């Protein structure tokens, strides 16, 4: 017999948010790894002892982390998710009868409290420390850089102002008078016949962003260089940073900074570093040997310096081939972050804000891996 729906709703419901979270849900595995007491401890100096009670800071961090886990990077969309997504409510700790906050709560707290203190950087470092404590971090690593688009368009680039000759100034004024009235939000900009470069143009939306591309005929985008240091065995992210694009130097210099920061923060030595041909630069290879690190860098046929020949001789070793095989893991990690967690385009603007967002995504990626590697809590 064909069933029918019951149009009469129940008068009372006996439910809890716990029953809507399945046993195999990723959020159920990730949530025990987040120490909310530690977040409160880090945020305690940012709040006064008197006044009205604030929104619990750990709930703000959990909401941001849960939003990026679901691929929701917009704060307005995150508030909509908090309104109707019961699993996200359970993850954050909001009861059914508690209304979500206004979207400006996230931006105001980030601007006035969290970003300046580097809290997300500390939380990322503590996820790495947890992996080291659980003996999940090997001394064999991989470096790689990727370009991430920024929240700005090509139209935001304008020439850097310089002193003009009177004739050139009059010519520019006449051209402005002849320009029809346009939409200020989306003006018509023609770049025909104009050569734009980072030395002569700057973005009015995000001055720290640069025109960047990987070469080989790829399109130019407005973005930042993001460098990552990956542990080869379990695909854990040991370090992440954001650099203004400066060509290959933004990857090699940023990679050395990541290695030094890992040594300084966690007091552990890296033995090998694998990378692609973009890191086969003389200064970078010398820097690795100076740090007593074996470079398993994809070798080029060019380069006649002794350090280049030394790396080519290493390519005959079995460890070199293992590092080159593991090198693909960080590219898979970038793809995962860009497809599912909002890493294809930064939402924030400015180098300092963008670095904060990168640490949030890095923290999320490490929590996902730890949730898979560590046994489930009883």
C-alpha positions in Angstrom: 0.0 0.0 0.0 1.3 3.5 -0.9 2.0 5.5 2.2 1.1 9.1 2.7 2.8 11.9 4.6 1.4 13.0 7.9 0.5 16.7 7.6 -0.1 17.0 11.4 3.2 18.1 13.1 3.9 16.8 16.6 3.3 19.1 19.5 6.5 18.2 21.3 9.8 16.9 20.1 12.3 15.1 22.2 15.6 15.6 20.3 19.2 16.5 20.8 21.8 17.7 18.4 23.9 14.7 19.1 21.5 12.4 17.3 22.0 14.3 14.0 25.7 13.6 13.9 26.5 10.2 12.5 29.3 8.1 13.9 31.4 8.4 10.7 30.9 12.1 10.2 34.2 14.0 9.8 33.2 16.7 12.3 32.6 14.0 15.0 36.2 12.8 14.5 37.7 16.3 14.4 35.9 17.9 17.3 37.8 16.0 20.1 41.1 17.2 18.7 40.2 20.8 19.4 41.1 22.0 22.9 38.6 24.7 23.6 40.2 25.3 27.1 43.4 26.2 25.3 41.6 28.6 23.0 40.1 30.3 26.0 43.5 30.5 27.6 45.0 32.2 24.5 42.1 34.6 24.3 41.9 35.5 28.0 44.3 38.6 27.8 42.1 40.1 25.0 39.0 40.5 27.2 38.2 42.8 30.2 37.3 41.6 33.6 34.1 43.7 33.7 31.3 44.5 31.4 28.7 42.3 29.5 29.7 38.7 28.8 31.0 38.2 25.3 30.4 35.5 22.8 32.6 32.6 23.9 35.8 33.0 21.7 36.1 29.2 21.3 32.7 29.2 19.5 33.9 31.8 17.1 37.0 29.7 16.2 34.9 26.6 15.9 32.4 28.3 13.6 35.2 29.6 11.3 36.8 26.2 11.3 33.6 24.4 10.6 32.7 26.8 7.8 36.0 26.2 6.0 35.5 22.5 6.5 32.2 22.8 4.7 33.7 25.1 2.0 31.7 28.1 3.4 34.2 31.1 3.4 31.6 33.9 3.4 30.6 35.2 6.8 27.0 35.8 5.8 26.7 32.3 4.3 28.3 31.0 7.5 25.5 32.6 9.6 22.9 30.9 7.3 24.6 27.6 7.8 24.6 28.1 11.6 20.9 28.8 11.4 19.9 25.5 9.6 22.8 23.1 9.7 22.3 21.0 12.9 25.7 19.3 12.6 27.5 22.6 12.4 25.5 23.8 15.4 26.6 20.7 17.3 30.2 21.3 16.3 30.2 24.9 17.5 28.2 24.2 20.6 25.0 26.2 19.8 21.8 25.0 21.3 18.6 24.7 19.2 17.1 27.7 21.0 20.2 29.9 20.6 20.2 32.3 17.7 23.4 32.6 15.6 25.3 35.9 15.8 25.5 38.7 13.3 27.9 38.2 10.4 29.9 41.3 11.6 30.8 39.5 14.8 33.5 37.5 13.0 35.1 40.5 11.1 35.1 42.8 14.2 36.6 40.2 16.5 39.2 39.3 13.9 40.1 42.9 13.3 40.1 44.0 17.0 41.4 40.9 18.7 42.5 37.8 17.0 44.6 38.7 14.0 47.1 41.0 15.8 47.8 38.3 18.4 48.5 35.6 15.9 46.2 33.1 17.5 45.6 31.0 14.4 49.4 30.7 13.9 49.7 29.3 17.5 46.8 26.9 16.9 48.4 25.7 13.7 51.8 25.2 15.5 50.0 23.3 18.3 48.5 20.9 15.8 52.0 20.2 14.5 53.2 19.7 18.1 50.5 17.2 18.7 51.6 15.2 15.6 55.2 15.2 16.9 54.0 14.1 20.3 52.2 11.2 18.7 55.3 10.3 16.7 53.7 10.9 13.4 56.3 13.3 12.0 59.3 11.9 10.1 62.5 13.9 9.3 61.8 13.6 5.5 59.9 16.5 4.0 58.7 18.2 0.8 58.6 21.8 -0.2 56.2 23.3 -2.7 54.7 26.6 -3.6 51.4 27.5 -5.2 49.7 30.7 -6.4 46.4 31.6 -4.7 44.2 34.2 -6.2 43.2 37.2 -4.1 40.0 39.1 -3.5 40.8 41.7 -6.1 40.5 42.1 -9.9 42.8 43.2 -12.7 40.7 46.4 -12.9 42.0 47.5 -9.5 45.5 48.0 -10.9 46.4 51.6 -11.5 49.7 53.2 -12.5 52.0 54.3 -9.6 51.8 58.1 -9.6 54.9 59.9 -10.8 55.6 63.6 -11.7 54.4 64.3 -15.2 55.4 66.9 -17.7 52.8 69.6 -18.3 52.0 68.3 -21.8 51.4 64.8 -20.5 49.3 66.1 -17.6 47.1 68.1 -20.0 46.7 65.0 -22.2 45.5 62.9 -19.3 43.0 65.6 -18.1 41.5 65.8 -21.6 41.1 62.0 -21.8 39.3 62.1 -18.4 36.9 64.7 -19.7 36.1 62.6 -22.7 35.4 59.5 -20.6 31.6 58.8 -20.3 30.0 58.3 -16.9 30.5 54.6 -15.7 29.4 52.3 -13.0 31.8 53.0 -10.1 31.4 49.4 -8.9 32.4 47.8 -12.2 34.0 50.4 -14.5 35.1 49.7 -18.1 38.9 49.5 -18.1 40.8 49.0 -21.3 44.4 47.8 -21.1 45.1 47.8 -24.8 48.5 49.2 -25.6 49.4 49.5 -22.0 52.1 47.3 -20.4 51.4 46.6 -16.7 54.0 45.3 -14.3 54.5 45.1 -10.6 57.1 47.8 -10.8 54.8 50.4 -12.4 51.3 49.4 -11.2 49.6 48.6 -7.9 46.2 47.3 -6.8 44.0 49.8 -5.0 42.0 46.9 -3.5 44.9 44.9 -2.1 48.2 46.8 -2.4 50.2 43.7 -1.2 49.0 41.5 -4.0 51.0 41.2 -7.2 50.5 40.2 -10.8 51.7 36.6 -10.8 52.0 33.5 -13.0 53.9 30.3 -13.1 55.3 30.8 -16.6 55.0 28.3 -19.4 52.3 30.4 -21.0 50.0 30.3 -18.0 47.5 33.2 -17.4 48.5 36.1 -15.2 46.4 36.4 -12.0 46.4 38.7 -9.0 47.6 36.6 -6.1 50.1 35.6 -3.5 52.7 32.8 -3.3 51.8 30.2 -0.6 54.6 27.9 0.5 54.1 24.7 2.3 56.4 22.2 4.1 55.0 18.7 4.2 56.0 15.6 6.1 56.3 12.7 3.7 55.1 9.7 5.6 51.7 10.9 6.9 51.1 14.0 4.7 51.0 16.4 7.6 51.6 20.1 7.0 54.6 21.2 9.1 54.6 24.8 8.0 52.8 27.3 5.8 53.5 30.9 4.9 52.3 33.5 2.4 54.7 35.8 0.4 54.2 38.6 -2.1 55.0 37.3 -5.5 58.6 37.9 -6.5 59.1 35.3 -9.1 61.0 32.0 -8.2 62.6 33.9 -5.2 59.2 34.0 -3.4 59.3 30.1 -3.3 62.9 29.5 -2.6 63.3 32.2 0.1 59.9 31.3 1.6 60.9 27.6 1.7 64.1 28.4 3.6 62.1 30.5 6.0 59.7 27.6 6.6 62.5 25.2 7.4 64.2 27.7 9.8 60.9 28.4 11.5 60.2 24.6 12.0 63.6 24.1 13.5 63.2 27.1 15.8 59.6 26.3 16.9 59.7 22.5 17.4 63.4 21.9 18.1 63.5 19.0 15.5 65.9 18.6 12.6 64.9 17.9 9.0 67.1 15.4 7.2 65.8 15.6 3.6 63.8 18.0 1.5 62.2 17.1 -1.8 61.0 19.7 -4.3 60.5 20.3 -8.0 62.8 21.9 -10.5 61.9 25.4 -9.5 64.1 24.9 -6.4 67.2 23.8 -8.3 68.7 27.2 -7.7 72.3 27.6 -6.5 71.6 29.8 -3.5 68.8 27.5 -2.3 70.8 24.3 -2.6 73.8 25.9 -0.8 71.4 27.0 2.0 70.2 23.4 2.4 73.7 22.0 2.6 74.6 24.7 5.1 71.7 23.6 7.3 73.0 19.9 6.9 69.9 19.0 5.0 70.1 16.6 2.0 68.3 18.1 -1.0 66.3 15.7 -3.0 65.5 18.3 -5.7 64.4 17.4 -9.2 67.6 18.1 -11.2 67.8 20.2 -14.3 70.3 19.7 -17.1 71.4 23.3 -16.7 73.6 24.5 -13.9 77.4 23.9 -13.8 78.1 24.9 -10.2 79.6 22.2 -7.9 76.5 22.2 -5.8 74.4 21.3 -8.9 76.7 18.4 -9.7 76.5 17.3 -6.1 72.6 17.2 -6.3 72.7 15.3 -9.6 74.9 12.6 -8.0 72.3 12.2 -5.2 69.7 11.4 -7.8 71.2 7.9 -8.1 70.2 7.0 -4.5 67.0 5.2 -3.5 66.1 7.9 -1.0 66.0 10.5 -3.7 63.5 8.5 -5.7 61.3 7.9 -2.6 61.3 11.7 -2.0 60.4 12.4 -5.6 57.5 10.0 -5.3 56.3 11.6 -2.1 56.5 15.0 -3.6 53.2 14.6 -5.3 51.4 14.4 -1.9 51.8 18.2 -1.3 50.3 18.9 -4.8 47.4 16.6 -3.8 47.0 18.6 -0.6 46.9 21.9 -2.4 44.2 20.4 -4.7 42.2 19.2 -1.7 42.4 22.7 -0.1 41.5 24.5 -3.3 38.5 22.3 -4.2 36.9 21.8 -0.8 38.1 24.4 1.7 38.2 27.8 0.0 41.9 27.9 -0.8 41.4 28.7 -4.5 40.8 32.4 -3.6 41.5 34.2 -0.4 38.6 36.1 1.1 40.6 38.5 3.2 42.8 41.4 1.9 46.3 42.5 2.9 49.3 40.3 3.5 48.8 40.1 7.3 45.1 39.1 7.0 45.8 36.6 4.2 48.5 34.9 6.3 46.0 34.5 9.1 43.5 32.8 6.6 46.3 30.5 5.4 47.0 29.4 9.0 43.3 28.6 9.5 43.3 26.4 6.4 46.5 24.7 7.4 45.2 24.1 10.9 42.1 22.5 9.3 44.1 20.3 7.0 46.2 19.0 9.9 43.1 18.3 12.0 41.7 16.2 9.1 44.8 14.1 8.9 45.1 13.7 12.7 41.5 12.6 12.8 42.3 9.8 10.4 45.6 8.8 11.9 44.8 8.8 15.6 42.4 6.3 17.2 38.9 7.5 17.9 38.2 8.6 21.5 36.3 6.3 23.6 
